[in-house]
Amino acid sequence: MTRYFIPGSIRNYLIPEPNRTEILAPRPWFLRRFANENWTAIALLALGAILMASNPWFTPVDDEITIIDVAARPAFSTIALFARGGGQHEHPPLSDLLLHGWLWLSNGNIHWLRLPSVVFYLLGAWFLVQAARRMAGARAATFTLILLLLWPYGFHLGRLAGWYSFSFLLISWLTLAYLKYIERPSPGSWMPLVLCALALVYTNYFGWALIGLLGLDLLLRFGRERRTWLLLLATGIFLLLASVPIMPAFISELHKGVVTGRGISPVATGVFNLYCLFVSESVAPWFWAPGIAAGLAIACALLLVLIYAKSDARRFFLYFAALLAVMTFLQIVTTRRMLMISPWLILSVGTTLATMTPPAARRLLAGSLLLVGAIGWYGIFSRKLYAAPHWIEPWDQVAQEAAQVAASGGVVIGNNPSFFFYLTYSTPSTSPASNGYFAGLLPASVHARDVYTPQQWIDAGSPISRTVAVFDGLSFGVPGPSMEEVRAALSARCKVAGEQDLVRDTGAKWKQEYQPTTGQRVWRIRIVTYGCPAP
């Protein structure tokens, strides 16, 4: 390691030299190509093109749609909401404001909605590769890049609109900035770290936990230096003062608690989300053969990283484990929120692959990861083993059918956010392509004739037409009567003309047992068409 002109008392606590075994060990030709930063950029751009091209494969999910709908409103309303001490989506507004700007620029074009998230994810991957290079050399960067390119979970979550990939970007950038600082401590290397930390606390409240762990790590390295304590104290005060505008919203969220459904077993929920972080939701663990094989491979990989990781990689691995444990204990862990803490796991695994010395252990770790990845990608292409079938629910085709019913004078009643998302773009009166501007999504921000939620239908006097179609999907926390009540009311006045069930969920029994408040069922979508007398 190059000797820098810094005090020796500090130099003693700097990171050690990269493991020389990675320099001496020969690398295959395809790994040497990826060591070049130009090839890294090309590989990530190719990944981005694949993510954008495959977007139609993956249905927008409920909270993603809610975030898009709210972001369509004037940015001033979001700022004013937080200024009054309110909040939205259980996180601060920075990512929402960025999305608002993109919706204004793109006019809410359905094909480009996820582009900023994909860009954020690719930038986060770039910073993470650079962090691995700085921590353990070019070989670590190569393995980290390969992990990111072949990661089934990232292939799903890296595309979602909202704060998810933006937080991934900030954590990766924060980690790289931190590694640069500990390598050469100076005010110039500290400022990017502080600015990135500030952006993080304005993106997610849990960012305070990650910043706190980096502060702890800094004390473990330079704790004997008085200026380290002063620097952390000054930085903490600055971040607290800078976050005063969103602090009332943060305190309010703490008092409200978690909105997401709580499971009976927090530990089982945490283990499931750790499984999904490796495999993604494309293969449910209750499909025993692939589920058990993936579970054993994940356990093997985690154990090998814990045993053979070098000190810096092991620290980030333990910090990831601590964050997961806290999220599990607080019951705020979900598959989507795991993306935020994933950079430290990816970094520790990639650098361990590069620096672990026993060849047999490296082959075992690589084989375990390849097995997990193969299982996840098989689930993606087969589309038959999903733990969360909302990714593949055919709401696009269902919404087109509903738009035809409404266009012919029928009544449409629905309850699922993905259904209303696609119906917004399929209905001329609400589509931004025909209106010239994006005003939001059905059923709250914009309205279409003869299209209702259950509560809207009741409020309108329960209107009927010659054809009434009820599109019943899973929905959480929707106020008003249930779809069963709507169907009962229609059955008393009309005759059932047709019924159709779509997307069988083989894991409904397991999910209902562990999260009984979510109302899981075997068939995810039920369409009932009624023939009614002329009103």
C-alpha positions, -999 to +999 in steps of 0.1 A: +000+000+000+013+034-009+026+054+020+006+086+024+017+117+043-005+114+073+004+111+110+017+078+120-007+075+149-035+075+123-017+054+097-015+026+122-053+022+120-057+023+083-069-007+064-043-034+058-029-041+023-050-062+000-044-098+003-014-106-020-028-140-029-053-123-052-025-106-071-004-138-075-033-161-082-039-165-120-072-155-133-092-169-162-093-147-193-130-139-189-123-126-153-093-105-165-116-088-190-140-077-163-112-062-142-111-033-166-134-004-156-145+001-192-158-035-194-175-030-160-194+000-175-203-020-206-215-050-185-237-027-163-251-009-193-261-043-208-277-052-175-297-019-176-309-026-212-320-061-201-339-046-171-357-021-192-365-046-219-379-071-194-401-046-175-433-059-192-426-093-176-430-079-141-463-063-130-460-031-109-467-040-073-489-023-047-466+001-028-447+009-061-480+021-075-489+041-044-456+059-046-461+067-083-496+079-077-486+103-049-455+115-068-478+127-096-492+154-073-475+188-071-441+186-054-451+215-031-479+194-016-453+168-005-430+195+009-459+212+027-469+178+042-436+172+058-433+209+069-466+204+088-451+173+105-469+148+084-454+120+063-461+095+036-450+060+026-431+055+059-400+072+045-387+108+040-395+126+007-362+129-012-368+099-035-404+109-040-394+144-051-370+129-076-397+107-090-421+137-092-395+154-114-392+124-136-430+120-140-432+156-151-404+151-176-416+118-190-454+127-188-458+094-169-450+073-199-456+037-189-426+024-207-402+048-189-416+049-154-389+026-140-359+042-159-347+063-129-348+033-106-328+012-131-302+040-134-299+043-096-295+006-093-267+005-120-249+035-103-251+017-070-237-014-086-208+007-100-200+022-067-201-012-050-177-026-075-154+003-069-157-002-031-147-039-036-117-028-057-106-004-031-110-029-002-094-060-018-082-053-053-092-060-089-101-096-083-127-086-056-142-061-080-145-088-106-163-112-083-186-084-070-195-074-105-203-110-114-225-114-083-244-082-092-249-093-129-262-128-119-283-117-089-319-129-092-331-106-064-315-075-079-330-084-112-364-081-096-360-053-071-335-031-090-363-020-113-390-009-088-400+028-089-396+044-055-369+046-028-356+011-031-328+014-057-321+050-047-313+038-012-292+010-027-272+037-046-267+058-015-255+029+007-231+018-020-218+054-025-216+059+012-195+027+016-171+038-011-168+073+004-161+057+038-134+034+024-118+064+007-118+083+039-102+056+061-076+051+035-067+088+034-084+108+062-089+144+053-116+171+052-118+166+014-126+129+017-149+134+047-173+159+030-187+135+003-193+110+032-213+136+051-233+147+021-242+111+011-252+105+047-275+135+046-291+123+014-296+089+031-315+103+061-337+122+037-345+090+018-350+064+046-354+067+084-335+034+088-305+051+073-296+064+108-288+028+117-264+023+089-247+056+096-244+047+132-227+014+123-202+033+101-195+056+131-189+026+153-165+012+127-146+045+126-142+044+164-129+008+162-103+019+137-093+054+150-109+055+185-077+064+202-076+097+183-094+125+201-102+142+168-122+111+157-146+116+186-149+153+178-154+146+141-182+121+148-198+145+173-197+174+149-211+153+121-239+139+142-249+174+153-249+186+117-270+157+105-295+161+133-298+199+126-301+193+089-329+167+094-350+190+117-376+195+089-384+158+087-379+150+124-416+154+133-426+130+106-399+106+118-412+108+154-448+103+141-438+072+123-422+058+154-454+064+174-476+049+147-455+017+144-453-005+114-481-005+089-471-037+071-486-069+082-469-086+112-462-123+111-467-147+139-430-156+139-406-127+134-377-151+131-394-171+104-401-138+086-364-128+089-352-162+076-376-160+047-364-125+037-328-136+039-337-165+016-353-142-009-323-119-008-303-147-024-329-165-045-355-137-050-392-144-047-391-165-080-388-198-061-408-202-029-392-222-001-423-245+002-414-261-031-393-285-012-367-298-036-354-264-049-362-247-016-342-270+006-313-271-019-312-233-020-315-230+018-286-253+024-265-235-002-273-202+014-263-215+049-231-229+035-222-196+018-229-175+049-208-199+071-179-198+046-180-160+045-181-158+083-151-181+086-128-171+057-136-134+053-108-109+060-113-085+088-128-057+067-152-080+048-162-097+081-170-064+096-194-055+068-209-090+070-215-086+107-230-051+102-254-066+076-264-093+101-269-068+128-292-047+106-312-077+095-316-087+132-328-053+141-353-052+112-365-086+122-369-077+158-388-045+149-409-065+124-402-040+096-383-065+074-398-071+039-383-085+007-383-050-008-366-033+022-338-059+021-324-041-010-313-012+012-290-033+034-279-057+007-247-038-005-228-048+026-236-085+021-227-083-016-194-065-007-184-090+019-192-121-003-174-106-033-143-097-014-142-130+004-144-149-029-113-130-040-093-132-008-100-166+008-070-188+005-081-224+007-089-233-030-114-260-019-133-234+003-134-209-026-148-235-049-174-245-023-185-209-019-186-203-056-205-235-061-230-226-034-237-192-050-240-207-085-265-232-072-286-205-055-284-183-086-294-211-109-325-219-088-335-183-087-331-179-125-350-211-132-379-197-112-378-165-132-380-182-165-404-209-155-428-184-137-444-213-119-427-213-085-431-177-072-435-171-035-450-137-044-472-142-076-479-104-077-449-102-099-465-122-127-502-115-122-517-107-157-533-074-147-524-058-180-546-082-200-573-081-173-574-043-174-578-043-212-608-065-207-622-041-181-616-011-204-637-028-231-665-034-206-665+003-195-662+015-231-693-005-241-714+011-212-708-015-186-699-010-149-664-020-137-657-027-100-621-035-089-600-034-058-564-041-068-537-014-073-521-032-102-555-035-119-561+003-116-526+011-127-530-007-161-567+005-164-555+041-161-534+036-192-561+016-210-588+041-206-587+071-229-601+096-204-573+089-179-544+079-201-516+105-201-510+096-238-544+109-248-546+137-221-512+151-227-503+151-190-500+126-162-524+135-134-521+102-114-537+069-113-572+054-108-591+053-086-580+081-063-561+108-083-582+104-115-616+090-122-633+073-152-669+069-159-685+036-146-652+026-130-654+021-092-638+008-061-663-010-038-667+021-016-671+044-046-697+020-060-717+022-027-713+060-025-726+063-061-758+044-052-747+010-064-753+016-101-758-013-125-758-017-163-766-045-186-730-058-179-713-054-145-678-069-141-662-074-107-624-078-108-613-091-074-576-093-066-556-092-034-556-058-018-545-047+017-559-019+038-586-009+013-615+009+032-651+001+024-671-031+018-654-063+008-657-078-026-677-106-012-703-081+000-703-064-035-708-098-052-736-106-027-754-073-035-751-079-072-763-115-070-795-102-054-802-080-085-784-097-114-775-131-128-740-144-129-729-145-166-694-159-161-667-166-136-630-169-140-601-176-115-565-167-124-531-172-108-531-201-084-510-195-053-498-228-039-483-211-009-515-193+002-519-217+032-484-211+045-486-173+041-520-171+057-507-191+087-477-168+093-495-136+083-532-141+090-541-104+086-531-104+049-561-124+037-542-148+014-562-171-009-555-199-034-567-180-065-551-145-066-576-130-092-613-137-095-634-122-123-672-124-120-694-110-148-731-102-142-760-097-166-784-072-151-818-059-162-818-025-178-816+002-151 
